[in-house]
Amino acid sequence: MLETNFSNIDWFIVAVYLAGTVVIGLGVNRYIKGMGDFLVAGRSLRTRLGIATMIGSELGLVTAMFAAQKGFTTGFSAFHIGLMAGIATLIVGVTGFIVVPLRRMGVMTIPEFYEKRFRSRSLRIVGGFILAAAGILNMGLFLKAGAVFVSGITGIDDDAVKWVMTVMIVLVLFYTCLGGMVSVIITDYVQFVVLSFGLLLTCVIAVQKIGWSTLVKGVEKIYSEEGFNPLVAEGVGGSYVSWMFFLGVISCAVWQTAVMRACAAESVAVVKKMYLWSSLGFMIRFLIPQFIGICALVYFYDMGAVEPFFDGEGQVSNDPNVTMKAMPIFLGKLLPVGLLGIVAAGMIAAFMSTHDTYLLCWSSVLTEDVVNPLTSKRMSQRARIVLTRAFLVMIAIFLVIWGLWYDLGQDLWDYMAVSGAIYFTGAFAILLLGIYWKRASTAGAFSALFVGTLAVIGLKPVQEKLNLVDYFQEKGIESHHIGLTVSFIAIISMLTMSVVVPDQKERTENFN
């Protein structure tokens, strides 16, 4: 076991919180009358709660883990990720880009938009399957990140962690299956409050213990200019910064979990307010964990902790499985008893919050956009809720298996971006052109979807299977280069195919 400050008092705090989530699941089940209540909370989400649940859902444990890892491996230059996310969300809030037309149409999922816009059930089914497959793959390492966190902050061994994570995913399934979006919103709100308090207090304690000047000098010593300027940092550069802005737009306007919040909003005005105020939260959700990762970097460097985070020459380890452990181990050594339990409870709450949203999202997409359209007769409300709950369980089982054997060959953030790109590179083209260009055709939409799946080449294990690793290294091709290229090709493909193979009946609806 690792030596940390985690005590029985901290375990008690965590246990009380987890018990509370079960009570929530039992309490809200009586409010679920139909699929609209289960998936989008009856479209009754107001501004303040909408902001909290949107930020709370996106400020998950996996977010804290990959953001802290970026802070540890790139220093202050990692801050550009949060800055780009905040700017992108602010622009979406001001303009209503994509999300307002979707809310006006009253859709619950993005593939539902595909069918309404292009009058093609086949497009909805294919789009729904690709969305769900990419989304499930995207959250495939959530459990692994959670296990690394629990192991690092509590000091328990990896075998025990696996059982802890299994219990946690069962609890998530329990209250999500019972309460749907209502329980998700309530737990997200509680998690938002607890985690915000814990992380802010952690930053204050870290700065007091290490010292601001020590942090700056430490990053300068380890990374020199690359630790402050993302444009010159290794593996970053201008194209990567552009990719981060694009991902900022995607995460708030195209990614299904965020769109579900927009679709659950009470009105279009509430949607815009949610995004305007959430822009600050979307930025901070990266900045705070990244700052804690920077604190861990300097803390371990000053301690002379050569293994496992640094080699004999003081260089940061290039093993993502190692650098991901830095933040939780740092917290376990930094925080006092009691506060450590609150932060751990907040982080575990964040883990559960993200899982409940994503599990509900992908299971509902499989039900509403794949299975239900395939049936000759539309399924009843009860049958759809039961099927969604069954998918919740099946996805959870997959996550346990995938999280145990997948070998992380790149930073967790880059894995998340690439796996998500399998869906969003094509979806962005369809939403952009489908909403704002009336000549967009069904053939063009299909081409964008299929081109988008090429983003899977950005995953390191896929590159290894295709013997592309050496070639990409020789040419300096990074995962974000692949993502940007595929996004551009998807848009061009949809434009071209829409002109070459137009729909027989031109769309005249105004989606703006």
ZALOZA-234337 format. One line per field, with one value per residue (C-alpha): x, y, z; residue in three letters; chain. Coordinates in Angstrom, 3 decimals. Layout:
<atoms>
px <- c(X,...) .
py <- c(Y,...) .
pz <- c(Z,...) .
rest <- c(Ala,...) .
kette <- c(A,...) .
</atoms>
This chain:
<atoms>
px <- c(0.000,1.073,1.548,-1.172,-3.120,-6.354,-7.990,-11.147,-12.748,-12.224,-13.713,-16.758,-17.259,-17.091,-19.500,-22.075,-22.020,-22.432,-25.377,-26.968,-26.927,-28.903,-31.525,-31.795,-32.394,-35.182,-36.697,-37.081,-38.290,-41.931,-41.587,-40.803,-44.012,-42.652,-39.615,-39.572,-39.235,-36.631,-34.363,-34.828,-36.530,-39.760,-37.906,-38.257,-34.610,-34.197,-31.150,-29.399,-29.873,-29.052,-25.727,-24.809,-25.740,-23.992,-20.736,-21.151,-21.544,-18.514,-16.410,-16.031,-13.256,-11.961,-11.816,-9.817,-7.499,-6.715,-6.491,-4.107,-2.062,-1.752,-0.645,1.945,3.315,3.211,3.201,1.374,1.099,-1.738,-3.938,-4.712,-7.067,-9.349,-9.098,-10.188,-13.082,-14.306,-14.148,-15.913,-18.749,-19.172,-19.513,-22.120,-24.011,-24.040,-24.969,-26.989,-24.869,-26.390,-27.966,-30.775,-32.072,-31.950,-33.968,-36.519,-37.005,-37.705,-35.385,-34.043,-30.996,-28.845,-29.705,-33.352,-32.359,-30.891,-34.274,-36.313,-33.995,-33.333,-36.486,-34.315,-34.821,-31.771,-29.598,-30.887,-30.144,-26.623,-25.878,-27.223,-25.100,-21.912,-22.696,-23.316,-20.293,-17.928,-19.443,-19.116,-15.531,-14.892,-15.893,-14.088,-11.271,-13.399,-13.236,-9.489,-9.000,-11.230,-9.267,-5.976,-7.426,-8.809,-5.575,-3.415,-5.405,-6.261,-3.162,-5.084,-3.709,-4.937,-6.865,-8.952,-9.503,-11.135,-13.775,-14.301,-14.847,-17.250,-19.349,-19.357,-20.538,-23.297,-24.443,-24.466,-26.549,-28.945,-29.949,-29.717,-31.954,-34.472,-34.487,-33.159,-32.351,-34.068,-31.671,-28.754,-29.540,-29.890,-26.683,-24.836,-25.876,-24.687,-21.437,-20.882,-21.099,-18.933,-16.223,-15.974,-15.372,-12.848,-10.783,-10.604,-9.462,-6.897,-5.391,-5.065,-3.342,-1.037,0.119,0.685,2.749,4.818,4.854,3.931,7.497,8.626,5.925,6.944,10.662,10.052,8.129,10.794,13.534,11.756,10.249,11.870,9.835,7.757,6.165,4.576,4.044,1.867,2.921,6.491,5.764,6.629,3.565,1.426,1.911,-0.571,-2.444,-3.018,-4.358,-6.753,-7.795,-8.554,-10.834,-12.648,-13.010,-14.379,-17.166,-17.766,-17.927,-20.680,-22.612,-22.213,-21.397,-24.631,-24.277,-24.205,-26.924,-29.172,-28.932,-29.877,-32.823,-33.926,-33.960,-37.269,-36.875,-34.465,-33.692,-32.648,-30.392,-28.457,-28.134,-26.927,-24.138,-23.165,-22.656,-21.309,-18.466,-16.668,-17.230,-16.054,-12.811,-12.317,-13.020,-9.716,-7.692,-8.085,-7.109,-4.293,-2.995,-3.093,-1.150,1.471,1.685,2.220,4.958,6.978,6.255,7.635,10.515,11.609,11.317,13.801,11.263,13.045,10.842,8.315,7.566,11.082,14.048,17.621,18.242,15.211,13.108,9.359,8.264,6.755,4.560,0.944,0.025,2.602,1.934,-1.806,-1.054,0.687,-2.356,-4.113,-0.856,-0.090,-3.526,-3.097,0.136,-0.913,-4.366,-5.150,-7.601,-11.218,-10.541,-9.003,-12.271,-14.314,-12.121,-12.197,-15.996,-16.220,-14.001,-15.867,-19.082,-17.617,-16.855,-20.435,-21.860,-20.056,-20.954,-24.645,-24.865,-22.908,-24.597,-28.033,-26.979,-25.616,-28.252,-31.019,-29.424,-29.382,-33.048,-34.423,-32.243,-31.326,-33.760,-37.016,-36.745,-35.954,-39.177,-42.225,-44.385,-43.171,-42.333,-44.439,-43.140,-42.680,-40.866,-38.459,-37.618,-37.045,-34.811,-32.846,-32.248,-31.068,-28.595,-27.377,-26.386,-24.769,-22.690,-21.544,-20.355,-18.417,-16.773,-15.508,-13.974,-12.516,-11.089,-9.162,-7.338,-6.943,-3.316,-3.233,-0.637,-1.203,-2.315,-5.829,-7.034,-5.770,-7.477,-10.738,-10.415,-9.647,-12.339,-14.913,-13.776,-15.052,-18.501,-18.177,-16.100,-19.006,-21.738,-20.338,-20.509,-24.113,-25.264,-23.449,-24.663,-27.965,-29.013,-27.520,-27.605,-30.951,-29.362,-27.615,-28.708,-29.086,-26.254,-23.998,-24.909,-24.112,-20.737,-19.878,-20.707,-18.549,-15.626,-15.772,-15.118,-11.599,-10.650,-10.160,-6.664,-5.689,-5.736,-2.254,-3.274,-4.973,-1.816,0.184,-2.165,-1.882,1.918,1.597,3.410,6.873,5.467,3.516,6.546,8.759,6.280,5.517,1.816,0.037,-3.467,-4.834,-3.566,-5.665,-8.714,-8.522,-7.942,-10.873,-13.161,-12.248,-12.693,-16.109,-17.362,-15.968,-17.425,-20.880,-20.752,-19.667,-22.117,-24.996,-24.327,-23.711,-26.580,-29.201,-32.423,-35.341,-37.330,-35.381,-35.576,-37.182,-37.536,-35.916,-33.958,-32.451) .
py <- c(0.000,3.583,5.838,8.535,10.580,8.739,7.558,5.838,9.274,9.892,6.510,7.395,10.684,8.862,6.143,8.692,10.408,7.163,6.194,9.539,8.790,5.592,7.579,10.000,7.125,5.762,9.187,10.395,7.146,8.109,11.153,9.077,8.862,8.420,8.500,12.322,12.410,9.644,11.182,14.955,15.503,16.625,19.565,21.501,22.400,26.053,28.288,27.874,24.145,23.749,25.544,23.471,20.143,20.943,21.897,19.127,16.492,17.708,18.213,14.497,12.479,11.516,15.228,15.948,13.039,13.870,17.609,17.035,14.699,17.446,19.909,17.411,16.670,20.176,22.698,26.024,25.701,23.225,26.189,26.884,23.884,25.464,28.875,27.499,25.587,28.720,30.890,28.257,27.822,31.594,31.916,29.131,30.886,34.239,32.869,29.797,27.920,24.472,24.042,26.597,25.098,21.647,22.850,24.523,21.261,19.503,16.552,14.390,13.053,14.187,11.150,12.160,15.414,13.377,11.765,14.948,17.012,14.481,12.348,9.242,6.590,4.697,7.762,7.981,4.305,4.407,7.736,6.493,3.356,5.287,7.826,5.160,3.049,6.032,7.316,3.981,3.646,7.223,6.396,3.052,4.230,6.112,3.135,2.825,6.497,6.095,3.069,4.946,7.831,5.685,3.683,6.809,8.847,6.022,3.850,0.588,-1.970,-2.426,-5.661,-4.007,-0.990,-3.160,-4.235,-0.663,0.523,-2.350,-1.358,2.267,1.429,-0.729,2.230,4.459,1.895,1.665,5.300,6.016,3.062,4.228,7.976,8.628,12.271,13.546,11.668,12.570,16.289,16.164,14.179,16.423,19.464,17.988,16.861,20.326,21.944,19.385,19.127,22.882,23.493,20.669,21.545,25.271,24.584,22.100,24.778,27.176,24.567,23.507,27.066,27.656,24.485,24.819,28.579,30.419,31.414,27.810,26.594,29.018,28.336,24.595,24.509,26.713,24.366,21.221,22.425,25.849,27.941,24.942,24.912,28.328,28.697,26.042,27.242,26.002,23.053,19.578,17.773,20.938,23.888,26.021,23.102,21.557,24.852,25.020,21.444,22.426,25.249,22.865,20.372,23.198,23.762,20.031,19.404,21.964,22.039,18.622,16.117,14.330,14.616,18.424,18.550,16.512,19.398,21.913,19.747,19.456,23.255,25.003,27.373,28.728,31.685,29.269,27.415,30.590,31.594,28.104,28.302,31.893,31.150,27.640,29.054,30.036,26.587,24.837,26.803,26.283,22.546,22.263,24.984,23.820,20.147,21.263,23.561,20.692,18.583,21.354,21.448,17.664,18.039,20.565,18.837,15.469,17.080,19.066,15.933,14.234,11.519,10.101,7.020,6.588,10.082,11.073,9.238,9.419,12.642,14.426,14.055,13.493,9.919,9.413,6.549,7.856,5.094,6.543,10.267,9.698,8.613,11.852,13.923,11.405,10.439,14.137,14.748,11.765,13.242,16.912,17.114,16.612,14.056,15.139,17.459,14.501,12.632,15.588,15.907,12.150,12.139,15.034,13.243,9.978,11.964,13.387,9.854,8.813,12.010,11.542,7.865,8.429,11.040,9.025,5.723,7.305,9.115,6.141,3.680,6.105,6.617,2.848,2.635,5.740,5.878,2.285,-0.272,1.700,2.873,-0.712,-2.132,-2.391,-0.880,1.884,0.588,1.620,4.082,1.290,-1.000,1.799,2.563,-1.137,-1.505,1.620,0.173,-3.096,-1.186,0.642,-2.685,-4.047,-0.906,-1.012,-4.603,-3.594,-0.721,-3.054,-5.416,-2.699,-0.699,-3.706,-4.760,-1.714,-0.477,3.328,4.289,8.070,10.746,10.076,13.407,12.492,9.079,10.833,13.293,10.619,8.146,10.951,12.100,8.829,10.315,14.082,14.673,13.420,14.719,18.253,18.333,17.079,19.510,22.474,21.943,20.326,23.314,26.178,24.939,23.871,21.947,19.429,15.968,12.520,11.129,13.911,13.131,9.436,10.305,12.569,9.811,7.220,9.606,10.527,6.940,7.238,9.212,5.824,5.848,8.355,5.640,4.264,0.555,0.958,2.557,-0.378,-2.888,-1.046,-0.640,3.137,4.163,4.552,6.321,8.838,9.482,10.019,12.497,14.183,13.307,13.536,12.412,15.952,16.275,13.237,14.662,18.037,16.418,14.024,16.873,18.924,15.967,15.151,18.682,18.645,15.188,16.272,19.419,17.456,14.591,16.989,18.663,15.419,13.450,15.983,14.955,14.747,17.201,20.285,21.096,24.433,24.351,27.128,25.581,28.810) .
pz <- c(0.000,-0.687,2.318,2.310,4.867,4.078,7.328,8.582,8.980,5.267,4.400,6.525,4.639,1.295,2.467,3.671,0.298,-1.636,0.587,-0.223,-3.938,-3.352,-1.445,-4.397,-6.814,-4.642,-4.043,-7.638,-9.198,-8.541,-10.826,-13.940,-15.989,-19.515,-21.800,-21.862,-18.064,-18.101,-20.781,-20.610,-17.231,-18.910,-20.527,-17.264,-16.617,-15.576,-15.804,-12.442,-12.138,-15.838,-15.402,-12.356,-13.910,-17.217,-15.485,-12.927,-15.602,-17.566,-14.409,-13.862,-12.285,-15.704,-16.604,-13.462,-14.227,-17.854,-17.136,-14.232,-16.405,-19.047,-16.373,-15.165,-18.657,-20.211,-17.323,-17.586,-21.362,-20.720,-19.722,-23.374,-23.357,-20.756,-22.396,-25.766,-24.149,-22.379,-25.503,-27.612,-25.090,-24.776,-28.557,-28.611,-25.798,-27.601,-31.024,-30.095,-32.644,-33.301,-29.815,-30.234,-33.521,-31.915,-28.904,-31.191,-33.059,-29.752,-30.418,-27.589,-29.441,-32.364,-34.543,-34.103,-35.816,-38.677,-39.349,-38.963,-41.150,-43.920,-43.567,-43.494,-40.849,-42.142,-41.539,-37.986,-37.316,-38.774,-37.107,-33.796,-33.919,-34.724,-32.000,-29.372,-30.382,-30.308,-27.072,-25.301,-26.539,-25.396,-21.826,-21.958,-19.696,-17.166,-14.802,-15.260,-14.445,-11.413,-10.237,-10.563,-8.552,-5.732,-5.539,-5.442,-2.922,-0.494,-0.854,-1.296,-3.749,-7.307,-6.651,-3.932,-6.186,-8.844,-6.343,-5.154,-8.732,-9.413,-6.395,-7.569,-11.079,-9.579,-7.458,-10.538,-12.414,-9.495,-9.218,-12.968,-13.822,-11.237,-11.764,-15.280,-16.057,-12.888,-10.595,-12.877,-12.560,-8.774,-8.203,-10.666,-8.655,-5.343,-6.940,-8.426,-4.981,-3.159,-5.805,-6.413,-2.720,-2.403,-5.478,-4.729,-1.182,-2.514,-4.760,-1.826,0.359,-2.490,-3.134,0.598,0.903,-2.288,-2.891,-6.095,-6.983,-6.440,-8.841,-11.573,-11.157,-10.987,-14.289,-15.885,-14.709,-15.903,-19.193,-19.856,-22.345,-23.412,-19.967,-20.571,-24.324,-26.003,-29.454,-28.896,-26.588,-27.886,-29.210,-29.023,-31.416,-33.348,-34.913,-31.489,-30.110,-33.087,-32.386,-28.766,-29.907,-32.227,-29.369,-27.219,-29.726,-30.023,-26.263,-25.698,-28.984,-30.649,-27.910,-27.014,-23.211,-23.422,-26.075,-23.753,-21.260,-23.951,-25.016,-21.366,-20.957,-20.308,-23.277,-25.895,-23.616,-20.875,-23.344,-24.159,-20.509,-19.617,-22.193,-21.400,-17.731,-18.305,-20.430,-17.230,-15.782,-18.965,-18.672,-14.938,-15.153,-17.016,-15.284,-11.674,-12.228,-14.554,-11.830,-9.318,-11.832,-12.056,-8.263,-8.229,-10.859,-8.835,-5.515,-6.615,-8.504,-5.438,-3.294,-5.594,-6.313,-9.349,-9.602,-11.044,-12.360,-13.484,-14.953,-13.677,-15.603,-14.163,-17.317,-16.901,-17.627,-21.089,-19.830,-19.636,-17.184,-14.772,-15.172,-14.649,-11.049,-10.056,-9.066,-6.749,-5.014,-4.530,-2.977,-0.666,0.681,0.694,2.255,5.953,7.354,6.859,3.953,2.131,2.607,1.291,-1.803,-2.364,-1.972,-4.438,-6.933,-6.571,-6.928,-10.115,-11.279,-10.639,-12.117,-15.408,-15.564,-14.928,-17.685,-20.222,-19.434,-19.779,-22.936,-24.891,-23.714,-24.721,-28.136,-28.707,-27.700,-29.396,-32.503,-33.304,-31.898,-31.834,-35.491,-36.559,-35.115,-37.360,-34.621,-32.366,-28.885,-25.916,-23.317,-20.783,-23.238,-24.192,-20.566,-19.836,-22.899,-21.961,-18.502,-20.075,-22.252,-19.129,-17.600,-20.781,-21.303,-17.678,-18.123,-21.244,-19.360,-16.639,-19.208,-21.470,-18.601,-17.316,-20.475,-22.735,-22.782,-22.713,-25.327,-25.186,-22.730,-21.485,-22.927,-26.397,-26.172,-25.257,-28.141,-30.737,-29.664,-29.610,-33.060,-34.551,-34.051,-33.920,-37.066,-39.184,-36.871,-36.899,-40.702,-40.667,-37.984,-39.518,-43.067,-42.157,-40.031,-42.004,-45.644,-47.095,-50.004,-47.710,-48.830,-47.324,-49.472,-48.224,-44.617,-45.064,-46.598,-43.661,-41.173,-42.919,-43.453,-39.770,-38.685,-40.189,-37.061,-35.356,-36.927,-34.232,-31.563,-30.875,-30.751,-34.151,-35.569,-34.244,-35.876,-39.192,-38.862,-39.083,-35.878,-37.447,-40.502,-38.419,-36.193,-39.223,-40.748,-37.424,-37.665,-34.310,-33.336,-33.544,-37.130,-38.016,-36.245,-37.966,-41.367,-41.016,-39.873,-42.942,-45.304,-43.768,-44.493,-48.054,-48.629,-47.501,-49.618,-52.691,-52.311,-51.617,-54.958,-56.893,-55.296,-54.164,-52.489,-54.886,-52.789,-51.716,-48.025,-47.384,-43.600,-41.608,-38.752,-37.421) .
rest <- c(Met,Leu,Glu,Thr,Asn,Phe,Ser,Asn,Ile,Asp,Trp,Phe,Ile,Val,Ala,Val,Tyr,Leu,Ala,Gly,Thr,Val,Val,Ile,Gly,Leu,Gly,Val,Asn,Arg,Tyr,Ile,Lys,Gly,Met,Gly,Asp,Phe,Leu,Val,Ala,Gly,Arg,Ser,Leu,Arg,Thr,Arg,Leu,Gly,Ile,Ala,Thr,Met,Ile,Gly,Ser,Glu,Leu,Gly,Leu,Val,Thr,Ala,Met,Phe,Ala,Ala,Gln,Lys,Gly,Phe,Thr,Thr,Gly,Phe,Ser,Ala,Phe,His,Ile,Gly,Leu,Met,Ala,Gly,Ile,Ala,Thr,Leu,Ile,Val,Gly,Val,Thr,Gly,Phe,Ile,Val,Val,Pro,Leu,Arg,Arg,Met,Gly,Val,Met,Thr,Ile,Pro,Glu,Phe,Tyr,Glu,Lys,Arg,Phe,Arg,Ser,Arg,Ser,Leu,Arg,Ile,Val,Gly,Gly,Phe,Ile,Leu,Ala,Ala,Ala,Gly,Ile,Leu,Asn,Met,Gly,Leu,Phe,Leu,Lys,Ala,Gly,Ala,Val,Phe,Val,Ser,Gly,Ile,Thr,Gly,Ile,Asp,Asp,Asp,Ala,Val,Lys,Trp,Val,Met,Thr,Val,Met,Ile,Val,Leu,Val,Leu,Phe,Tyr,Thr,Cys,Leu,Gly,Gly,Met,Val,Ser,Val,Ile,Ile,Thr,Asp,Tyr,Val,Gln,Phe,Val,Val,Leu,Ser,Phe,Gly,Leu,Leu,Leu,Thr,Cys,Val,Ile,Ala,Val,Gln,Lys,Ile,Gly,Trp,Ser,Thr,Leu,Val,Lys,Gly,Val,Glu,Lys,Ile,Tyr,Ser,Glu,Glu,Gly,Phe,Asn,Pro,Leu,Val,Ala,Glu,Gly,Val,Gly,Gly,Ser,Tyr,Val,Ser,Trp,Met,Phe,Phe,Leu,Gly,Val,Ile,Ser,Cys,Ala,Val,Trp,Gln,Thr,Ala,Val,Met,Arg,Ala,Cys,Ala,Ala,Glu,Ser,Val,Ala,Val,Val,Lys,Lys,Met,Tyr,Leu,Trp,Ser,Ser,Leu,Gly,Phe,Met,Ile,Arg,Phe,Leu,Ile,Pro,Gln,Phe,Ile,Gly,Ile,Cys,Ala,Leu,Val,Tyr,Phe,Tyr,Asp,Met,Gly,Ala,Val,Glu,Pro,Phe,Phe,Asp,Gly,Glu,Gly,Gln,Val,Ser,Asn,Asp,Pro,Asn,Val,Thr,Met,Lys,Ala,Met,Pro,Ile,Phe,Leu,Gly,Lys,Leu,Leu,Pro,Val,Gly,Leu,Leu,Gly,Ile,Val,Ala,Ala,Gly,Met,Ile,Ala,Ala,Phe,Met,Ser,Thr,His,Asp,Thr,Tyr,Leu,Leu,Cys,Trp,Ser,Ser,Val,Leu,Thr,Glu,Asp,Val,Val,Asn,Pro,Leu,Thr,Ser,Lys,Arg,Met,Ser,Gln,Arg,Ala,Arg,Ile,Val,Leu,Thr,Arg,Ala,Phe,Leu,Val,Met,Ile,Ala,Ile,Phe,Leu,Val,Ile,Trp,Gly,Leu,Trp,Tyr,Asp,Leu,Gly,Gln,Asp,Leu,Trp,Asp,Tyr,Met,Ala,Val,Ser,Gly,Ala,Ile,Tyr,Phe,Thr,Gly,Ala,Phe,Ala,Ile,Leu,Leu,Leu,Gly,Ile,Tyr,Trp,Lys,Arg,Ala,Ser,Thr,Ala,Gly,Ala,Phe,Ser,Ala,Leu,Phe,Val,Gly,Thr,Leu,Ala,Val,Ile,Gly,Leu,Lys,Pro,Val,Gln,Glu,Lys,Leu,Asn,Leu,Val,Asp,Tyr,Phe,Gln,Glu,Lys,Gly,Ile,Glu,Ser,His,His,Ile,Gly,Leu,Thr,Val,Ser,Phe,Ile,Ala,Ile,Ile,Ser,Met,Leu,Thr,Met,Ser,Val,Val,Val,Pro,Asp,Gln,Lys,Glu,Arg,Thr,Glu,Asn,Phe,Asn) .
kette <- c(A,A,A,A,A,A,A,A,A,A,A,A,A,A,A,A,A,A,A,A,A,A,A,A,A,A,A,A,A,A,A,A,A,A,A,A,A,A,A,A,A,A,A,A,A,A,A,A,A,A,A,A,A,A,A,A,A,A,A,A,A,A,A,A,A,A,A,A,A,A,A,A,A,A,A,A,A,A,A,A,A,A,A,A,A,A,A,A,A,A,A,A,A,A,A,A,A,A,A,A,A,A,A,A,A,A,A,A,A,A,A,A,A,A,A,A,A,A,A,A,A,A,A,A,A,A,A,A,A,A,A,A,A,A,A,A,A,A,A,A,A,A,A,A,A,A,A,A,A,A,A,A,A,A,A,A,A,A,A,A,A,A,A,A,A,A,A,A,A,A,A,A,A,A,A,A,A,A,A,A,A,A,A,A,A,A,A,A,A,A,A,A,A,A,A,A,A,A,A,A,A,A,A,A,A,A,A,A,A,A,A,A,A,A,A,A,A,A,A,A,A,A,A,A,A,A,A,A,A,A,A,A,A,A,A,A,A,A,A,A,A,A,A,A,A,A,A,A,A,A,A,A,A,A,A,A,A,A,A,A,A,A,A,A,A,A,A,A,A,A,A,A,A,A,A,A,A,A,A,A,A,A,A,A,A,A,A,A,A,A,A,A,A,A,A,A,A,A,A,A,A,A,A,A,A,A,A,A,A,A,A,A,A,A,A,A,A,A,A,A,A,A,A,A,A,A,A,A,A,A,A,A,A,A,A,A,A,A,A,A,A,A,A,A,A,A,A,A,A,A,A,A,A,A,A,A,A,A,A,A,A,A,A,A,A,A,A,A,A,A,A,A,A,A,A,A,A,A,A,A,A,A,A,A,A,A,A,A,A,A,A,A,A,A,A,A,A,A,A,A,A,A,A,A,A,A,A,A,A,A,A,A,A,A,A,A,A,A,A,A,A,A,A,A,A,A,A,A,A,A,A,A,A,A,A,A,A,A,A,A,A,A,A,A,A,A,A,A,A,A,A,A,A,A,A,A,A,A,A,A,A,A,A,A,A,A,A,A,A,A,A,A,A,A,A,A,A,A,A,A,A,A,A,A,A,A,A,A,A,A,A,A,A,A,A,A,A,A,A,A,A,A,A,A,A,A,A,A,A,A,A,A) .
</atoms>
